[in-house]
């Protein structure tokens, strides 16, 4: 195809994307709301980027007529997709924000305690991330000492560019640049409850990342609650060269006897799961499913999981914390 014939196609694509862009802002401050959740009401959805912007077109999602916009600390908003506005404002929800207890950094001596992550290189013992799922790991609080988190260790697995060379040292890896979001929750009767911090914590993993991504959370002042803490990870999507969330389609449409079924796109890197942790402490949740509950990732709770069927039922997350002497 000649270049001059490509120009109209490129222009149409750019115009459609510009028209389709919508921005989510705070009603009071007018600031963008980073990584807001846009649910479709059918268990699927997308995320806004760091500037609160997302792209929605009927061409991409022709069967969606309603969007449910939400973010931590804000009231959910329900909007029809017909004549979707360019600016969407969310109202701050003061009662939620008051739940987070701010604690000053304690004074005195402390020791650093590290709970090592569980790592491995087995492709067949890994979770394939999609934007629909959030994975949370429970860390119990075993002593009355004040504990302040400083690092979170998140196991990842990059894939070999050539499958035949996957077991060789120094093999080339398939390139990727993926944005992940991390959240922290209190323990509510054995399940993730209220958030511990409203800070938006994200990081980018690439094929150059080591076996465990080391996330520095020392500036977020996260303290271990009395009943323990859940740390979660969820994939947001691929990033461009500038680290911005790409608006690529998150689902593939597959024809079946029941009609068209949306299949979630899987993202890289893989997340290594393990059978080496004796207790069940990993939970999963469908993010875009309204009223979706946390489910303990173990046999009997989830069907048709190759990992669970093989007894691989924990994500081997680790952490480091400052443990202060008793006051």
C-alpha positions in Angstrom: 0.0 0.0 0.0 1.3 3.5 -0.9 2.1 6.0 1.8 -0.5 8.5 0.5 -3.2 5.8 0.9 -2.2 5.2 4.5 -2.6 8.9 5.5 -6.4 8.9 5.5 -6.5 5.7 7.6 -4.0 7.2 10.1 -6.0 10.4 10.4 -9.3 8.6 10.9 -7.6 6.5 13.7 -6.2 9.6 15.4 -9.5 11.5 15.2 -11.4 8.6 16.6 -9.0 8.3 19.5 -9.1 12.0 20.3 -12.9 12.1 20.2 -13.1 9.0 22.3 -10.9 10.3 25.1 -12.6 10.9 28.4 -11.0 12.4 31.6 -12.0 11.6 35.2 -11.4 14.4 37.7 -12.1 15.3 41.4 -15.3 17.4 41.6 -13.8 19.7 44.2 -10.1 20.1 43.2 -10.5 19.4 39.5 -7.4 17.2 39.7 -7.3 14.1 37.6 -8.1 10.8 39.4 -5.3 8.3 38.5 -6.1 4.7 37.5 -9.8 5.0 38.2 -11.8 1.8 37.5 -14.3 1.7 34.6 -16.5 -1.3 34.9 -18.9 -2.4 32.1 -21.4 -4.1 34.4 -20.8 -7.5 32.8 -17.6 -8.5 34.7 -15.3 -6.7 32.3 -13.8 -3.2 32.3 -10.8 -1.0 31.8 -8.7 1.5 33.8 -7.9 5.2 33.4 -4.3 6.1 33.1 -2.2 8.3 35.5 -3.9 11.4 34.2 -7.4 10.0 34.6 -7.9 9.5 30.9 -9.4 6.5 29.2 -10.6 5.6 25.7 -14.0 4.1 25.1 -15.7 3.7 21.7 -18.6 1.7 20.5 -16.3 0.2 17.9 -14.2 -1.4 20.7 -17.1 -2.2 23.0 -20.3 -2.2 20.9 -22.4 -4.2 23.4 -21.7 -1.9 26.4 -24.4 0.7 27.2 -23.5 1.7 30.8 -20.2 2.5 32.6 -19.6 2.3 36.4 -16.8 4.7 37.4 -15.1 4.2 40.7 -11.9 5.0 42.6 -10.7 4.7 46.2 -12.2 7.5 48.3 -14.9 8.5 45.8 -18.6 7.7 45.3 -19.3 5.4 42.3 -20.9 7.0 39.3 -23.1 5.3 36.8 -23.2 6.7 33.2 -24.8 5.7 29.9 -22.2 5.3 27.1 -24.5 7.2 24.7 -23.1 10.8 24.4 -20.4 10.0 27.0 -19.0 13.4 28.3 -15.4 14.4 27.8 -15.0 15.2 31.5 -16.4 13.0 34.3 -16.3 14.3 37.9 -16.3 12.0 40.9 -17.4 13.3 44.4 -15.0 12.6 47.3 -16.5 10.3 49.9 -15.4 11.8 53.2 -16.6 8.8 55.4 -14.2 6.5 53.5 -11.2 8.9 53.9 -11.7 9.1 57.6 -11.2 5.4 58.0 -7.5 5.6 57.3 -5.5 6.1 60.5 -2.4 8.3 60.1 0.4 7.3 62.4 3.6 9.2 62.9 6.9 7.3 62.5 7.8 6.0 65.9 11.0 7.0 67.6 13.6 4.6 69.1 15.5 1.6 68.0 14.2 -1.0 65.5 15.5 -4.0 63.7 14.9 -4.8 60.0 13.0 -8.1 59.5 12.7 -9.6 56.0 10.1 -12.2 55.0 11.7 -13.6 51.9 9.7 -14.2 48.7 9.3 -17.7 47.3 10.8 -17.9 43.8 11.1 -20.4 41.0 11.6 -20.7 37.2 8.9 -23.1 36.3 6.6 -21.7 33.6 3.9 -24.3 34.5 3.6 -23.0 38.0 2.7 -19.4 37.1 -0.4 -17.3 37.1 -1.3 -15.6 33.8 -2.3 -12.0 34.8 -5.4 -10.3 33.4 -6.8 -6.9 34.3 -9.9 -8.6 35.8 -8.1 -10.2 38.8 -6.6 -8.9 42.0 -4.3 -11.2 44.0 -3.9 -10.5 47.8 -1.5 -12.2 50.2 -2.0 -12.3 54.0 0.8 -11.4 56.4 0.0 -12.2 60.1 1.0 -9.9 62.9 2.8 -12.2 65.4 4.0 -9.8 68.0 2.7 -6.5 69.6 5.6 -4.5 68.4 5.0 -1.5 66.0 5.9 -2.6 62.5 6.5 -0.2 59.6 6.7 -1.7 56.0 9.7 -0.6 53.9 9.8 -3.0 51.0 7.5 -5.4 49.2 9.0 -8.3 47.1 6.8 -9.4 44.2 7.9 -12.5 42.3 7.7 -12.3 38.5 8.8 -14.6 35.7 9.9 -13.3 32.3 9.6 -15.7 29.3 12.3 -16.8 27.0 12.2 -15.3 23.5 13.0 -18.8 22.2 11.1 -21.7 23.9 13.9 -24.1 22.9 16.5 -22.0 24.8 14.3 -21.3 27.9 16.5 -23.5 30.2 19.8 -22.0 29.1 21.4 -19.3 31.2 21.6 -15.8 29.7 18.8 -16.5 27.2 17.1 -13.5 25.5 13.7 -12.7 27.1 10.5 -11.5 25.4 10.2 -7.7 25.9 7.4 -6.2 27.9 6.7 -3.1 30.0 3.7 -3.7 32.3 2.1 -1.4 34.9 1.0 -3.0 38.2 -0.9 -1.5 41.1 -0.4 -2.5 44.7 -2.9 -2.1 47.6 -2.8 -2.8 51.3 -5.8 -4.0 53.3 -6.7 -4.6 57.0 -7.7 -8.1 58.1 -11.5 -8.3 58.3 -12.4 -11.7 59.7 -9.9 -13.5 57.6 -10.5 -11.5 54.3 -9.1 -8.2 52.9 -11.1 -5.3 54.5 -10.6 -1.6 54.6 -7.6 -0.1 52.8 -4.6 0.9 54.9 -3.5 3.7 52.6 -5.2 5.7 49.9 -1.9 6.4 48.2 -1.9 5.3 44.5 1.1 2.8 44.4 2.1 1.6 41.0 5.3 0.2 39.4 6.5 -0.9 36.0 8.1 -4.3 35.5 10.1 -5.2 32.3 12.0 -8.2 31.0 15.0 -6.7 32.7 13.5 -6.9 36.2 15.0 -9.5 38.5 13.1 -12.5 39.7 11.4 -10.4 42.4 10.5 -6.8 41.9 11.6 -4.8 45.0 9.0 -2.1 45.6 10.0 0.7 48.0 7.0 1.7 50.2 9.0 3.4 53.0 7.5 6.8 52.0 3.9 5.6 52.3 4.1 5.1 56.1 2.3 1.7 56.1 2.0 0.1 59.5 1.1 -3.4 60.3 -2.5 -3.5 61.8 -3.0 -5.6 65.0 -4.8 -8.4 63.1 -2.3 -8.6 60.2 -2.2 -7.1 56.7 -3.1 -8.1 53.1 -0.9 -6.9 50.3 -2.3 -7.1 46.8 -1.2 -6.9 43.2 -3.2 -6.3 40.0 -2.1 -5.7 36.4 -3.2 -2.5 34.8 -1.9 -3.1 31.3 1.1 -2.4 29.1 3.0 0.9 29.3 4.5 2.9 26.4 8.1 4.2 26.3 7.2 7.1 28.6 5.6 4.8 31.2 2.0 5.7 30.4 -0.8 3.2 30.3 -1.5 2.1 26.8 -5.2 2.0 25.8 -4.9 -1.3 24.0 -8.0 -3.6 23.9 -8.1 -5.9 27.0 -10.4 -8.6 25.6 -10.6 -10.8 22.5 -14.0 -11.9 21.1 -14.3 -15.6 20.4 -17.2 -17.2 18.6 -18.7 -20.1 20.4 -22.0 -22.1 20.2 -23.4 -19.8 22.8 -22.4 -16.7 20.8 -19.6 -14.2 21.1 -17.6 -14.6 24.4 -15.1 -12.0 25.6 -11.8 -13.7 26.7 -9.5 -11.6 28.8 -6.1 -10.8 27.3 -3.2 -12.2 29.4 -0.3 -9.9 30.2 3.4 -10.5 30.9 5.3 -11.1 33.2 4.0 -14.3 34.7 3.4 -14.5 38.4 5.1 -17.6 40.1 2.8 -19.4 42.5 4.1 -22.1 44.9 3.2 -25.2 46.9 6.0 -24.6 49.4 3.9 -22.4 51.8 2.0 -24.7 54.1 -0.9 -22.4 55.0 -3.4 -20.9 52.5 -2.8 -17.2 52.5 -3.6 -16.1 48.9 -6.9 -14.6 47.9 -8.3 -13.5 44.6 -11.0 -11.1 43.5 -12.8 -10.2 40.2 -12.3 -6.5 40.1 -15.0 -5.5 37.6 -17.7 -7.9 38.9 -20.2 -5.8 40.9 -20.3 -7.1 44.5 -17.4 -9.4 43.7 -16.1 -11.0 46.9 -12.6 -12.1 47.9 -12.1 -15.9 47.6 -9.4 -18.0 49.3 -7.3 -19.5 46.5 -7.6 -23.2 47.5 -9.1 -26.4 46.3 -12.9 -26.5 46.7 -13.2 -22.7 46.3 -12.2 -22.3 42.7 -12.9 -24.8 39.9 -11.0 -25.5 36.7 -7.7 -24.0 38.0 -4.6 -26.0 36.7 -2.6 -24.5 39.6 -4.9 -25.5 42.3 -5.4 -29.0 40.8 -1.6 -29.4 41.2 -1.6 -28.1 44.8 0.0 -24.8 43.8 -2.1 -22.4 45.8 0.0 -19.4 47.0 1.7 -16.4 45.5 5.1 -16.2 47.2 5.1 -12.5 48.0 7.6 -11.2 50.6 8.2 -8.0 52.5 10.7 -6.1 54.7 9.7 -4.1 57.8 11.1 -2.0 60.6 10.2 -3.8 63.9 10.4 -1.3 66.8 11.1 -2.2 70.4 8.1 -2.3 72.7 7.3 1.1 74.1 
